[in-house]
Amino acid sequence: MHGTIEMSDSPGKQPQQIPAGVKIAIAVLFIGIVIACLLPATGSRTAPKRTACKNNLKQLGLALHNYHDAYDMFPPAYVADARGRPEHSWRVFALPYIDQAVLYNRYRFDEPWNGPHNSELAENTLMVYQCPSDAEQREEPVAWTSYVAVVGPHTVWPGAEATKIRDITDGTTNTLLVAESRNTGIHWMEPRDLHIGQMAMTLNPVGGQGISSQHWGGAHALLGDGSVHFISEGVDPALLRRLMERDDGEDVGAF
């Protein structure tokens, strides 16, 4: 007969333990593999939305330049009443140039944007004013805008006053016109934007108003020449401010 193999109960024959450091390394490697597999799928879903967002701003840039061609000026950030209170937004004045002439003709300028008649238009959600990545974060569809002007002294949007291209002495390629801002709570008809004196000079600020987006790593900005650029989240605050001012005489540089 063949010999049998006897299992030993000797304490000296305990199974060898895997060192803790090796276990951690294996876990980290596994997590890295999972993330590497998920990133391409995530990118494939977000890329079309980012492209659509960029195209929205390009369309707004074309609309603003067509307005300038018609009136020899950009629309004002807002039109105010006799007391200086903002009543109508530049986004309303842009309507005929984004294929919304019918809606523009229904809008009444003899009452505020939220007056009785104009409030009936509030349910109109215009996709050109919404970044797809921003809109999908909301539980219910709302007519908020994802695109705002930077208003205030030395900007293209000083307030109720309109500016011309020739007023942009820093050059249209170096001056911001419109930028993304996520979850603004601003209805597209509302005459409210970001104010250069009150906003954060960083991208995606925590707990403050500023240029921001749902895109990873930065946000889109429309420049005065109609081009759209993706500004990095790590942009220098001083550079960002120079980009917002139309006549400071300082070089913007790369961003």
Secondary structure, DSSP 8 states (H G I E B T S, - for coil): ----------GGG------HHHHHHHHHHHHHHHHHHHHHHHHHHHHHHHHHHHHHHHHHHHHHHHHHHHHSS---SEEE-TTS-EEEEHHHHTGGGGT-HHHHHH--TTS-TTSHHHHTTTT---GGGS-HHHHTTSSS---B-SEEEEESTTSSB-SSS---GGG-TT-GGGSEEEEE-TT---BTTS---EETTTS-SSSS-TTS-SS--SSTTEEEEEETTS-EEEEETT--HHHHHHHH-SSS-------
